[in-house]
Amino acid sequence: MKLTKLATFAVTAVMAASPVLADLVFPALSYRTGPYAANGIPFADGYADYFTLVNERDGGIGGLPAQVLECETGYNTEKGVECYESTKGEGALVYQPLSTGITYQLIPKATADGIPIHSMGYGRTSAANGDVFGNVFNYPANYWNGASIAINHLLEINGGDLSGKSISLVYHNSAYGKEPIRTLEVLSEKHGYDLTLQPVDHPGQEQKSQWLQIRRERPDYVIMWGWGVMNTVAIQEAVNIRFPMENFIGIWWSGSENDVIPAGVGANGYKSLTFHGVGDGYPVYDDIQKYVVDTGKTAGAGDQIGTVIYNRGMYAAMLAVEAVKTAQAIHGVADITPAMMRDGMEALEMSEEKMASLGLPNFGPAFSVSCENHGGPGLGAVAQWDAEAGSWNMISEYGPSDMDVIQALIDDDSAAYAAENNIESQCN
């Protein structure tokens, strides 16, 4: 959506007439402490650094400065809810819970309060149905897309046939880890593979029994839904039983540098899904260096820049900024409300031309959002770890997921939620 001359004039006029407008507030439910801190820190850094970049380079968004309110959750659902309650009255425009458990708890609260949630690549998958979940967005991809993209990759390397193959799902025994199970079960019926489940209890440091069972059963492939220390332990256990790394693939939350480096050369060939680019080979990093690093304004130590999870936090912030711009254009004001932010998120269009103009060419799939579809196109890619180079390499283009299967699951789950909560159509 382009900013019209009229909207540009309106925003400029508001800025001139109201020099003391409030900041645009973005709460960050972060976790820099606890067993998941190794992954929480780079996301929080990337999220905050991008807003700092926009403030320093562009003078804010539509002339208004962005303010990040960081609240430590320790990846604890109860603390996450407390953070929400303590920050929602500060002008919060959108929440990034960064936890499926927290997201589930915040959906009814934020909906009642009229504040949008962006659970990018996590949370309640059926929230992609905007006709039911009017205030929740999970673009550009969700967990069920991820499960399908993993199976599509395995189909590709097996000539399109997985019949008779065995797949073991090693998953965090939580709402997060359980998200892909139903999708993988339906896909197993469609493609003829055998699926076994290996739950791992929080925080994931004890996995001996699961990997001994994998060694006994010798599945053809292992898919992992892990987070934090669980990933590190799982990859090391796979190395210990000499499971072939090229047959081990993790969801996008199981594919950071922190997950593979501790296993050394043994992790070479491990694969991970992704919905955004890897590395720091994008023009935006020159700007981050100039306006954020060189000025001493990084959110953290500056040592996470360009890592997978830093990139993800930066991407989440970029999408938030572009949604604000869209909302400002729609409503002709700079100082938007949460309701206006929701409108901007629902009208968001991310073309390749726009991403290139932001210094992020080919960084993520092009997509648009609509009232009915809050989840985007469900595209994803596969990256592989090169231990010798110490880097992730994209080994596929952004490809589709099986929406025939996934949309039916989304429709069923969201319809049940709507019935339980007396929710009428949001898109009339």
C-alpha positions in Angstrom: 0.0 0.0 0.0 1.5 3.3 -1.0 1.4 6.5 1.1 -0.8 8.9 -0.9 0.0 12.6 -1.2 -3.1 13.4 0.9 -2.1 11.0 3.6 1.5 12.3 3.6 0.1 15.9 3.9 -2.2 14.8 6.8 0.6 13.1 8.7 2.9 16.1 8.2 0.2 18.5 9.3 -0.4 16.5 12.5 3.3 16.5 13.3 3.5 20.3 12.8 0.4 21.0 14.9 1.3 18.6 17.7 5.0 18.7 18.5 4.5 16.8 21.8 2.9 13.7 20.5 3.6 10.5 22.5 6.2 7.9 21.4 5.1 4.9 19.4 5.4 2.2 22.0 6.4 -1.4 21.3 6.6 -3.7 24.4 9.2 -6.5 24.1 8.4 -9.6 26.3 12.0 -10.7 26.4 14.0 -13.3 28.2 17.6 -12.5 28.8 17.8 -14.8 31.8 17.0 -18.5 32.4 17.5 -21.7 30.3 16.3 -20.0 27.1 18.3 -16.8 27.4 20.8 -17.9 24.7 18.1 -17.6 22.2 16.1 -14.8 23.9 19.0 -12.4 24.0 19.7 -12.2 20.2 16.0 -11.8 19.4 15.6 -8.9 21.9 18.8 -7.3 20.6 17.6 -7.5 17.0 14.2 -6.2 17.8 15.4 -3.2 19.8 18.3 -2.4 17.4 16.0 -2.0 14.4 13.8 0.5 16.2 17.0 2.4 17.2 18.1 2.4 13.6 14.7 3.8 12.5 14.9 6.5 15.2 18.5 7.5 14.4 18.4 7.3 10.6 14.8 8.2 9.8 13.8 10.4 12.7 11.3 7.8 13.8 8.2 6.5 12.1 6.2 9.2 10.4 8.1 11.7 12.5 7.4 10.0 15.8 10.1 8.1 17.8 9.7 4.4 18.5 10.1 3.3 22.1 10.8 -0.3 23.1 9.5 -1.3 26.6 11.4 -4.4 27.5 10.0 -6.7 30.2 11.7 -9.8 31.4 9.6 -13.0 31.3 12.2 -15.7 31.7 10.1 -17.6 29.1 7.6 -18.1 32.0 3.9 -17.8 31.1 2.8 -16.3 34.4 5.5 -13.6 34.2 4.6 -13.0 30.5 1.1 -12.2 31.5 2.3 -9.9 34.3 4.5 -8.1 31.8 1.5 -7.6 29.5 -0.6 -6.2 32.3 2.1 -3.9 33.4 2.8 -2.4 30.0 -0.5 -2.4 28.1 -1.5 0.9 29.6 1.7 2.6 28.3 0.4 3.1 24.8 1.4 -0.4 23.6 0.7 -0.8 19.9 1.5 -4.5 19.4 2.8 -7.4 21.4 5.5 -9.9 20.4 5.0 -12.6 23.2 7.9 -14.7 21.9 6.3 -17.8 23.6 3.5 -20.0 22.5 2.4 -20.5 26.1 2.3 -16.7 26.7 0.5 -16.2 23.4 -2.3 -18.6 24.2 -2.9 -16.7 27.5 -2.8 -13.3 25.9 -5.1 -14.0 23.0 -8.3 -13.3 25.0 -6.8 -10.5 27.0 -5.3 -8.6 24.1 -8.5 -9.1 22.1 -10.6 -7.7 24.9 -8.2 -4.8 25.2 -8.1 -4.1 21.5 -4.3 -4.6 21.2 -2.9 -6.7 18.3 -0.6 -9.6 18.8 2.1 -10.7 16.3 3.2 -14.2 17.0 5.5 -14.5 14.1 6.2 -18.1 13.3 4.8 -19.4 16.6 1.7 -19.3 18.9 -1.7 -20.6 18.0 -1.6 -21.6 14.4 -5.3 -21.3 13.7 -5.0 -17.6 14.6 -4.1 -17.3 10.9 -7.9 -17.2 10.4 -8.6 -13.5 10.9 -12.3 -14.0 10.6 -12.1 -15.5 14.1 -8.9 -14.1 15.6 -9.3 -10.4 14.6 -6.5 -9.1 16.7 -3.9 -11.9 16.3 -1.4 -12.2 13.4 1.2 -14.9 12.7 2.5 -13.9 9.3 4.5 -14.8 7.3 4.4 -18.5 8.3 3.2 -20.7 11.2 4.0 -24.0 12.8 1.7 -26.1 10.6 3.3 -24.5 7.5 6.7 -25.5 9.1 5.7 -29.1 9.6 4.5 -29.3 6.0 7.6 -27.6 4.6 9.8 -30.2 6.5 7.8 -33.0 4.9 8.0 -31.4 1.5 11.8 -31.3 1.8 11.9 -34.9 2.7 9.6 -35.7 -0.2 11.9 -33.8 -2.5 15.0 -35.7 -1.5 13.1 -39.0 -1.7 11.8 -38.6 -5.2 8.4 -37.6 -4.0 7.7 -40.8 -2.1 7.9 -41.3 1.7 5.9 -44.5 1.9 7.5 -46.9 4.3 9.8 -44.2 5.7 9.9 -43.6 9.5 10.1 -40.1 11.1 10.5 -39.3 14.7 9.4 -36.0 16.2 11.5 -34.9 19.1 9.5 -32.1 20.7 9.5 -29.7 23.7 6.7 -31.1 25.9 4.7 -27.9 26.0 2.0 -26.1 23.9 4.8 -25.0 21.6 6.2 -28.5 21.0 2.8 -30.1 20.5 1.7 -27.7 17.8 2.9 -29.7 14.8 1.7 -33.1 15.9 -1.8 -33.1 14.3 -0.4 -31.8 11.0 2.4 -34.4 10.9 -0.2 -37.1 11.7 -2.5 -36.0 8.8 0.5 -35.8 6.5 1.6 -39.3 7.5 -1.8 -40.6 6.4 -1.4 -38.8 3.1 2.2 -39.8 2.4 2.5 -43.1 4.1 5.3 -42.5 6.5 5.4 -43.8 10.1 5.5 -41.2 12.8 6.7 -41.7 16.4 6.7 -39.1 19.1 9.5 -38.3 21.6 8.5 -35.6 24.1 11.2 -33.8 26.0 10.3 -32.1 29.3 11.4 -28.5 30.1 14.0 -27.3 29.9 15.4 -30.2 27.9 18.7 -31.1 29.5 17.7 -34.7 30.0 17.2 -36.6 26.7 19.2 -39.9 27.1 16.1 -42.1 27.0 14.7 -40.4 23.9 17.9 -40.8 21.9 18.5 -44.4 23.1 15.0 -45.1 21.7 15.9 -43.4 18.5 19.1 -45.5 18.3 17.0 -48.7 18.8 14.3 -47.7 16.3 16.6 -46.2 13.7 14.1 -43.8 12.1 15.0 -42.5 8.7 14.5 -38.9 9.7 14.2 -36.9 12.9 12.3 -33.6 13.0 12.8 -31.4 16.1 10.6 -28.8 17.7 13.0 -27.5 20.4 14.1 -24.3 22.0 17.0 -23.1 24.0 19.2 -25.7 25.7 17.0 -28.5 24.4 18.3 -27.9 20.9 22.0 -28.0 22.0 21.5 -31.2 24.0 19.5 -32.9 21.2 22.1 -32.2 18.6 24.9 -33.5 20.8 22.9 -36.6 21.6 22.4 -37.1 17.9 26.1 -36.8 17.4 26.7 -39.3 20.2 24.6 -42.0 18.5 26.0 -41.1 15.1 22.7 -40.1 13.7 23.3 -38.7 10.2 23.0 -34.9 10.5 21.6 -34.5 7.0 18.6 -36.5 8.1 18.0 -34.3 11.2 15.9 -31.1 10.6 14.6 -28.6 13.1 11.8 -26.0 13.0 13.0 -22.4 12.7 13.3 -22.1 16.5 15.8 -25.0 16.4 18.3 -23.6 14.0 20.5 -20.9 15.5 24.3 -20.8 15.9 23.8 -21.4 19.6 22.2 -24.7 18.8 25.0 -26.2 16.6 28.3 -24.6 17.6 28.7 -26.6 20.9 28.6 -29.9 19.0 31.6 -28.8 16.8 32.2 -30.6 13.5 29.6 -33.2 14.6 26.8 -30.8 13.8 27.9 -30.4 10.2 25.0 -30.9 7.8 22.2 -30.4 10.4 19.2 -28.7 8.7 16.7 -26.1 9.9 13.7 -24.5 8.5 13.5 -20.7 8.1 11.2 -18.0 6.9 13.9 -15.3 6.5 17.5 -14.8 5.3 20.6 -15.9 7.1 23.9 -14.0 7.7 24.6 -10.3 7.6 25.1 -9.9 3.8 22.3 -7.3 3.5 22.7 -3.5 3.0 20.7 -2.8 6.2 23.6 -4.0 8.2 25.7 -1.1 7.0 23.1 1.2 8.4 23.0 -0.7 11.7 26.8 -0.4 11.9 26.7 3.4 11.2 23.7 4.4 13.3 23.5 1.8 16.0 26.9 0.1 16.6 29.2 3.1 15.9 27.1 5.4 18.1 27.2 2.9 21.0 23.4 2.4 21.0 23.1 -1.4 20.6 20.6 -3.1 22.9 23.2 -5.7 23.9 26.9 -6.3 23.5 26.6 -6.1 19.7 28.0 -9.6 19.4 24.7 -11.1 18.0 24.4 -9.0 14.9 23.8 -11.1 11.8 23.0 -14.3 13.8 19.8 -16.2 13.0 17.8 -15.2 16.0 19.0 -11.6 15.8 17.9 -11.5 12.2 14.5 -12.8 13.3 14.1 -10.1 16.0 15.1 -7.4 13.4 12.6 -8.9 10.9 9.8 -8.7 13.5 10.6 -5.1 14.2 10.8 -4.3 10.5 7.4 -5.8 9.9 6.0 -3.8 12.9 7.5 -0.5 11.5 6.0 -1.2 8.0 2.6 -1.9 9.6 2.8 1.4 11.5 3.5 3.2 8.2 0.6 1.4 6.6 -1.7 2.4 9.5 -0.5 6.1 9.3 -1.3 6.1 5.6 -4.8 4.6 6.1 -5.8 6.9 8.9 -3.9 10.1 7.9 -2.3 10.5 11.4 1.1 9.8 12.8 0.1 9.1 16.4 -1.8 5.9 15.8 -3.8 3.9 18.3 -3.6 0.1 18.8 -6.8 -0.2 16.8 -5.2 1.7 13.9 -2.1 -0.5 14.3 -4.4 -3.6 13.8 -5.7 -2.0 10.6 -2.1 -1.5 9.4 -1.2 -5.1 10.1 -4.2 -6.4 8.3 -3.4 -4.2 5.2 0.3 -5.0 5.2 1.9 -5.7 1.9 5.6 -6.8 1.7 6.7 -6.8 -1.9 10.2 -7.7 -3.0 10.6 -4.0 -4.1 9.7 -2.8 -0.6 12.1 -5.2 1.1 14.9 -4.2 -1.3 14.2 -0.5 -0.5 14.6 -1.3 3.2 18.0 -2.9 2.6 16.7 -6.4 2.9 16.5 -7.8 -0.7 15.3 -11.4 -0.9 15.4 -11.5 2.9 11.9 -13.0 3.3 9.1 -14.1 1.1 6.8 -11.5 -0.5 3.4 -11.6 1.1 0.2 -9.7 1.9 -2.3 -9.9 4.7 -6.0 -9.7 4.6 -9.0 -9.8 7.0 -9.5 -13.5 6.3 -5.8 -14.4 6.2 -3.6 -13.2 9.1 -1.0 -15.8 8.4 0.5 -14.9 5.1 1.3 -17.4 2.3 2.9 -20.0 4.5 6.2 -20.1 2.6 9.5 -21.4 4.0 13.0 -22.5 3.1 15.6 -24.9 4.4 19.0 -23.9 5.7 22.0 -26.2 6.5 24.8 -25.8 8.9 28.4 -25.7 7.6 30.6 -26.4 10.6 33.8 -25.6 8.8 32.7 -22.2 7.6 30.7 -21.6 10.8 27.6 -20.4 8.9 24.2 -21.3 7.8 23.6 -21.7 4.1 20.2 -21.6 2.4 19.8 -24.8 0.4 16.3 -24.1 -1.0 14.1 -21.3 -2.3 11.1 -20.2 -0.3 8.6 -22.9 -1.1 4.9 -23.6 -0.3 3.3 -25.7 2.3 0.4 -28.1 1.8 -2.4 -25.7 2.3 -5.0 -28.3 1.3 -4.2 -30.1 4.5 -3.3 -27.0 6.6 -6.3 -24.8 5.7 -8.7 -27.6 6.7 -7.0 -27.9 10.1 -7.1 -24.1 10.6 -10.8 -24.0 9.7 -11.7 -26.8 12.1 -9.7 -25.5 15.0 -10.7 -21.9 14.6 -14.4 -22.9 14.2 -14.2 -24.8 17.5 -12.6 -21.7 19.2 -15.3 -19.4 17.8 -18.1 -21.7 19.0 -16.6 -22.0 22.5 -16.1 -18.3 22.8 -19.2 -17.1 21.0 -17.2 -15.2 18.4 -19.0 -13.9 15.3 -17.4 -13.2 12.0 -14.8 -10.5 12.1 -14.8 -9.9 8.3 -18.4 -9.0 7.6 
